[in-house]
Amino acid sequence: MPNNRKDEKLDIQEETASFLDINPKEMKRSLISNIKKQLILFPISPFTTDIVLSYKIVYDFLTSNPNKKAVWFSIDKPVNKVIKEFKENGFDIQDHSERIIFIDAISKPIADSKNNKNFSFKFIENPDNLVEISMTLQDVFSDPAIEIAVIDSLNGILAFNSEKNVLKFMRFLSTIAEETDTAIISVFYKDEYPKELESAFQIPCDGLLQVNDDKIVLKKKLETITI
C-alpha cells in the first residue's frame, strides 16, 4: 500500500510539474529547456557555493549548443574575475569565448579587454542609469542566437539605484525575456535587504531557482499543485 501511494505522488508531480527537482548530472538537458523565454529569480546566500550553479548553467549551455550564445551581465565584480572564477570552478569557457558576451558595469574598458582579448565586452558607463542598462540589454538580446543570460546581481544594481526603479527594471526583464525568447536568470543575494523586497522581486518572475542540499529546484508559476 505505501508503494502505491508513493507512485501516485510521483505521477502527480510529473503531471503538474510545479516543482522540478533536477539531478545536477542531468541538468544539461533538463533545466535550460524548462526556463526558455522566462525570467527566473535565483536567491542565494552569501559565502556559499550556490553561485557556482550559474557558472555551470552557462557552461553547460555553451557546450551543448554550439550555435547559440550566452550573456553575462556583471555589476558586482570585474568581468576578468568572473572569467577566472569560471575556470577555477572547473568551467573553462575559453573555447567558447566567441559565444559569450560580457556586459560589465564595474570595470574600465581597457583592463578587461586587454586581459581577455578573445571575449566580447560591452561596458556600462553609468551603473546608476537603468535606461542605459536597459537599452544595452535590448540591443544585445536582439541577436537571435542568444538564448540565456545571467544578471549578477540585483544587489549590485540596487547599490546604484532605488528599489522602486529596480522593481521596474525587473518588469522590463520579464518583457524582454518573452519578446526575445531568452531565459534570464537574476541572481539575488539574500539577507542584505528585507525579505519583503525578495518577495516583490518574485512577482514579475516566471520561476524561482533554488539549491536545496544536493538538488536544484525550479519552482514555476501558473501551475496547479495537487495534494
TIPA-352297 format. One record per residue (C-alpha): x, y, z. Coordinates in steps of 0.1 Angstrom, whole numbers, plus 5000, padded with zeros to 4 digits. Example, Ala and Ser with C-alpha at 12.3 -4.5 7.8 and 13.67 -1.06 7.14 Angstrom:
REM residues 2
512349555078/513749895071/
REM end
This chain:
REM residues 227
500050005000/502750265008/504450184974/501150274956/500850594974/504450684965/503850614929/500750824929/502651124943/505251084917/502651084889/501051404903/504451584905/505251484870/501851594857/501751934873/505552004871/505152274897/508352184913/511152054891/513851854911/516851824889/519851604894/522951814886/524251544863/521151574842/520851954843/522452004809/519351864791/516651944816/517052284832/517552504801/514552354783/512352454813/513252814815/513252934779/511553274774/511353324812/512753544839/514053334868/514953474903/517953294918/518153394955/521353274972/523153325005/526453505006/529653295012/528152974998/528952794966/525452844952/526753104927/528752824911/525452694897/525253004875/528652924861/527652564854/524352664837/526152894813/529052644807/526652354800/524552574777/527652674757/529052324754/525652174745/524652444719/527552524696/525452764675/523952964704/525253244726/525053344763/525253684781/526753754815/525954094830/528254174859/527854464882/529254304914/532754214902/535054284873/534554054843/538153934843/537453804878/534253634866/536153464838/538853354863/536153204886/534553014858/537952844853/538652794890/535352604894/536052374865/534152554838/536852694815/534952904789/537953004769/537052764740/533652934739/534853294741/533253394708/529853294721/529653464754/529053834757/530054014789/528354334799/530454504825/529154774847/532054794871/535354784852/537155024829/537154904793/540954884789/541554644819/539154364809/539554384771/543354374774/543454074797/540853874778/541253964742/539153674728/535953764747/533254014736/532654304760/530154584764/530754844791/528155044811/529455384818/526855474844/525555184865/523055424881/521455474847/518855204842/517855344809/521455294796/521454934810/518054854795/519054984761/522254784762/520554464771/517854524745/520454574718/522454264729/519354044732/518254134696/520753874684/518553564679/521553334687/521353454724/519153224745/520353264780/521653544802/522753584838/522353904858/524953914885/523454054906/520354254916/522254364947/524854534925/522054724906/520454814939/523754964951/523355234924/519555254920/516455284941/514354984950/511455124931/513455164899/514954824902/511554674905/510554854873/513754714857/512654364867/509454404848/511454524818/513554204821/510353994821/509154154790/512454124771/512753764781/509453694764/510053914734/513553784726/512953414735/515753444762/516053274796/517253534821/518553424855/518753714880/520953644910/519953804943/521953774975/519753725004/519953895038/521354235025/517854365020/514454295038/512653975028/509754185015/512054304987/512853954976/509153874976/508554184955/511254064930/509353734927/506253894913/507353974878/509453654876/508253324859/510053104883/512353064913/515652874912/516952724944/519652494957/518352254984/521052034997/522351844966/519251924945/518452204922/514752304924/512952514898/509652644912/507452774884/504352994884/500952934869/500852564875/498552374897/499752184928/497651884935/497751744971/
REM end
